[in-house]
Amino acid sequence: MTGDPLIDEELAAFLQAGVSVHAASRDATNVPCLVRGSFQQG
């Protein structure tokens, strides 16, 4: 595969350091739902 990289060096370094994501939502009765995920490359 050739062409321009999909991400730049700064973003690549950030992703390799570890990523943490929080996502929140609610259902039709306003009951909260929270999902948390993290990835640490070791």
BELKA-V543971 format. One record per pair of residues at least 6 apart in sequence whose ideal C-beta (glycine too) atoms are under 8 Angstrom apart, sorted by sequence separation. I is the first residue (numbers start at 1). GAP is how many residues later the second one is. D is the distance in whole Angstrom. If there is no record, write none. Layout:
BEGIN
((I & GAP & D) (I & GAP & D))
END
This chain:
BEGIN
((26 & 6 & 5) (27 & 6 & 7) (25 & 7 & 8) (26 & 7 & 7) (7 & 8 & 8) (24 & 8 & 7) (25 & 8 & 5) (24 & 9 & 7) (24 & 10 & 5) (23 & 11 & 7) (24 & 11 & 8) (22 & 12 & 7) (23 & 12 & 5) (22 & 13 & 7) (23 & 13 & 8) (22 & 14 & 5) (21 & 15 & 7) (20 & 16 & 8) (21 & 16 & 5) (20 & 17 & 7) (21 & 17 & 7) (20 & 18 & 4) (19 & 19 & 7) (20 & 19 & 8) (18 & 20 & 7) (19 & 20 & 5) (18 & 21 & 6) (18 & 22 & 4) (18 & 23 & 7) (16 & 25 & 6))
END
